[in-house]
Amino acid sequence: MSRDYFSTRRVLVTGGAGFVGSHLIDRLIDRGDEVLCVDNLFTGAKANIAHLLGHPRFEFLRHDICFPLFVEVDAIFNLACPASPIHYQHDPVQTTKVSVIGAINMLGLAKRIKAPILQASTSEVYGDPTQHPQTESYWGNVNPIGLRSCYDEGKRCAETLFFDYHRQHGLAIKVARIFNTYGPRMHPADGRVVSNFIMQALRGEDITIYGDGSQTRSFCYVDDLVEGLLRLMDTADEVTGPINLGNPVEFTIRQLAEIVIEMTGARSSLVELPLPSDDPTQRKPDISVARKELDWEPQQNLRDGLEKTIHYFRQLTNG
């Protein structure tokens, strides 16, 4: 039997003012939960949660989870961490700290108050994969000392901590490995491929692709991801994950650029630049486990999701 953790429950969302976190909070509020949003606003933005600031079941706390937090809640979603290369490489030491020390602090809180906790992990734990598509049983191909290691290895260590707390202390954990996600409220300067391409197209600039654009990604719309996170948290205790959450439909970077140019009506050309260090050449989730355990798969196709995302960025750029 599934346990419903969210019937009139108080839920803590760390990183709640971020792109994914703010959408998750919207869903939690809509289903009747009280939400405590914790964010240090390094990459999150108050604008993402401005519509909730007066809501009676919403509370915002500016706090860095690298420092302990003492609150009483019924469930925890740990989403706090810079998630784009341009942000996590800006301060790589702090990125590792929030992944590891932040996880320890949130796990300690969950243990003390006996609350289930979900970790937002990442497809980057697979590194530049030699297995395609990536299954949860694949251990990955990660450079431990590269420019992306602060994030990749930080998230891998966080997963280790989650499973050790589960084994050693019997803590109820859930681990979601999130693949490329896009949608409204993405940071316009986060360096991710979807936001980069849309912003360049809307500004009438040429679109920069790295390498020849043949590397692949799978793009999941944020509403689909949030549905997966909620379903994972609502599973029985024995379902711990890790579970891949992403869209298994694969596109090349060049294909994405061409679709964005078409949909925005831009006259942009494609400009090729050298590939960044340790940039994965392929990224596609195997979501067989999510289909089985969560009865989940993405519903939004790329063009429909891009239409909503482009509309958001148009409004942003037009003031």
Summary of the structure (lengths in Angstrom):
residues: 319
radius of gyration: 18.8
end to end distance: 48.8
largest distance: 57.6
contacts: 1105
relative contact order: 0.14
helix: 39%
strand: 18%
